[in-house]
Amino acid sequence: MFFRGLGSLLSYAILALGCYKAGFGIYLAMTVSDPQFAARRYLAADTTGEAINMGLTYILGAVVLGLLVQIAHGVSNWGAEYEDEE
């Protein structure tokens, strides 16, 4: 129970970080005159493309972690249901 909640919270935090990195990378790429300098300064990446790629990777990882948490929740409920019948 504790680890499912922690995994869910972690999944949402990673999703928020990924959306921030990807969105801010796109914003910097479209509006700043020197996007490479801005990416180094604000996103800790060499280019805005790298920041967008890292953000999308974080989003994918958050989705996978969220699916694993949902599977764990379903399996724990399923196992408890069959323990009572035996």
C-alpha positions as CSV (number, residue, x, y, z in Angstrom):
1,M,0.0,0.0,0.0
2,F,2.7,2.5,0.9
3,F,4.8,1.7,-2.1
4,R,1.8,2.0,-4.5
5,G,1.2,5.5,-3.1
6,L,4.8,6.4,-3.3
7,G,5.1,5.1,-6.9
8,S,2.0,7.0,-7.9
9,L,3.4,10.2,-6.4
10,L,6.7,9.7,-8.1
11,S,5.0,9.0,-11.4
12,Y,3.2,12.4,-11.2
13,A,6.3,14.2,-10.2
14,I,8.3,12.7,-13.1
15,L,5.4,13.6,-15.5
16,A,5.4,17.2,-14.3
17,L,9.2,17.5,-14.7
18,G,9.0,16.0,-18.2
19,C,6.2,18.3,-19.3
20,Y,8.2,21.3,-17.9
21,K,11.4,20.3,-19.7
22,A,9.7,19.6,-23.0
23,G,7.4,22.6,-22.9
24,F,10.1,25.0,-21.8
25,G,12.5,23.6,-24.4
26,I,9.9,24.2,-27.1
27,Y,9.3,27.7,-25.8
28,L,13.0,28.6,-25.7
29,A,13.5,27.2,-29.2
30,M,10.7,29.3,-30.6
31,T,11.3,32.6,-28.8
32,V,14.9,33.1,-27.8
33,S,17.5,34.5,-30.2
34,D,20.2,32.2,-28.9
35,P,18.5,29.0,-27.9
36,Q,21.7,27.0,-27.3
37,F,22.8,29.5,-24.6
38,A,19.3,29.5,-23.0
39,A,19.2,25.7,-23.0
40,R,22.5,25.6,-21.2
41,R,21.5,28.2,-18.7
42,Y,17.9,27.2,-17.9
43,L,17.5,23.5,-18.8
44,A,21.0,22.0,-18.1
45,A,21.1,20.7,-21.7
46,D,23.4,21.4,-24.6
47,T,20.6,22.3,-27.0
48,T,16.9,22.8,-26.8
49,G,16.4,19.6,-28.9
50,E,18.2,17.6,-26.2
51,A,16.0,19.2,-23.5
52,I,12.9,18.3,-25.5
53,N,14.1,14.7,-26.0
54,M,14.9,14.4,-22.2
55,G,11.5,15.7,-21.4
56,L,9.7,13.3,-23.7
57,T,11.8,10.4,-22.2
58,Y,10.7,11.5,-18.7
59,I,7.1,11.5,-19.8
60,L,7.4,8.0,-21.2
61,G,9.1,6.8,-18.0
62,A,6.3,8.3,-15.9
63,V,3.7,6.6,-18.0
64,V,5.4,3.3,-17.7
65,L,5.8,3.8,-13.9
66,G,2.1,4.7,-13.6
67,L,1.1,1.6,-15.5
68,L,3.2,-0.5,-13.2
69,V,1.6,1.1,-10.2
70,Q,-1.9,0.4,-11.7
71,I,-0.9,-3.3,-12.4
72,A,0.4,-3.6,-8.8
73,H,-2.9,-2.2,-7.5
74,G,-4.9,-4.6,-9.6
75,V,-2.8,-7.6,-8.7
76,S,-3.0,-6.9,-4.9
77,N,-6.8,-6.6,-5.1
78,W,-7.0,-9.7,-7.2
79,G,-4.9,-11.7,-4.8
80,A,-6.9,-10.6,-1.7
81,E,-10.1,-11.6,-3.4
82,Y,-9.0,-15.2,-4.0
83,E,-7.5,-15.6,-0.5
84,D,-10.9,-15.3,1.1
85,E,-12.5,-18.0,-1.1
86,E,-10.0,-20.8,-0.2
